[in-house]
Amino acid sequence: MSAPPPQSTRRTVRITIVLLFIAWLVDYADRLVINLALPSIGAEFDVGRGEQGLIVSAFFLAYALCQIPGGMLADRYGAQRVMLWALLSWSVFTALTGLAWSFAVLLLMRFAFGAAEGVFPPASMKVLVERTTPAQRMGANGVIMSSNALAGVLTPLLVAPLIAAFGWRSAFFSTAALGVFVLVAIRVWLPAPLPLTEPETGVARRRAGGVLRLGVIWRFSAMMFGYSMIVWGLNTWIPSYVSEEYGVSLVSAGALVAIPALAAAGATVVGGRLSDRLGGHHRKVIVPSMTVAAVTLLFMVFSPSLTGFVVFGTFASVAVSLCYMPILAVPLGGLAAEDIGVGSGAIVFGGQVAGMVAPPVIGALADAFSFRVAFASLVLGAAIAAVMALLTPQDTASFRAATGLPDLPAPTKEHS
């Protein structure tokens, strides 16, 4: 099948990037709202940090469990359809979170919300793969995933004053409305997939179980676990920490959190471009970046001032954010198109397990010892990511060899 006109391809890519960027922005903002609401929730329901961490874990438990089923649904029933159902469902459960009348009901709503959001990432990955050429993919995904860091900037700046003025429940009603808006936008404006541009290999599609039995997939998943352990350990507890340790108001804490998040947004885009330029070879980015992250985390933890805490925390956030796209680059380039949903779901699953484990563990360590001990333990995440970066294939050819797929023919010249 002949390639579409270059202008048509560029338009499809641009619109897809914009719509997925907005969808991920709302997706991530919905998750971050709970972190800002935790002090108010803890006071209303009279629960400690360990129990507050369980609220975050309830989301990530369901989110992790639904990654692989979400990929299977996207591969079988179509990525756009699955993504739309995910948007509708998570918006409903976000609104219901604001109506929770007990701690048990709140846990149930966050679990249901996590299940709804859990099918979104693999469907989104597949939507992107279907609407970009291989040469554009990592750069496009880097731009899209920078929305997570931007959500980290905007959410505390907008939600903290909202909670201070109207209470924590109002934040969930507001973000639910945004989800409905994004649902309509994607339903109306998402372009049709591009014609298949990857060369045919003649290899039959694997069953989902065959993809999940590949050890290399789970090594990339472990790498994502290490990355996400740091991200969610910090995102969940920094607002509470700066409020308790330095007496900063919720609104001011939100502004402080926005500083490292803004820097991380740029680092995520840079990480995507580095992945494109290096043709994978993620250890060249991840090993040095995670080394810097480990050192700056320790400086952050033992900083005697709030300024030092924010400065070193910003350096740590930048170093960690550089690693996100390199973790995904080789698998997304090496998996067969039909297996993208399941494969990417398995890799992202590792990150969600970290999101499930880190918040209550950090909260429990903070209760038992101190926030300094709790944050220092995140160095383990940097070590895990760096080791896994050394133990995984470094380019598409070696990844396909490890998964039993033949190497792709030399690419023809493409219009981007």
Secondary structure, DSSP 8 states (H G I E B T S, - for coil): -----HHHHHHHHHHHHHHHHHHHHHHHHHHHHHHHHHHHHHHHHT--HHHHHHHHHHHHHHHHHTHHHHHHHHHHH-HHHHHHHHHHHHHHHHHHHTT--SHHHHHHHHHHHHHHHHTHHHHHHHHHHHTS-HHHHHHHHHHHHHHHHHHHHHHHHHHHHHHHHH-HHHHHHHHHHHHHHHHHHHHHH--------S---------HHHHHT-HHHHHHHHHHHHHHHHHHHHHHHHHHHHHHHH---HHHHHHHHHHHHHHHHHHHHHHHHHHHHHTS-THHHHHHHHHHHHHHHHHHHT-SSHHHHHHHHHHHHHHHHTTHHHHHHHHHHHS-GGGHHHHHHHHHHHHHHHHHHHHHHHHHHHHHT-HHHHHHTTHHHHHHHHHHHHTS--SHHHHHHHHT------------
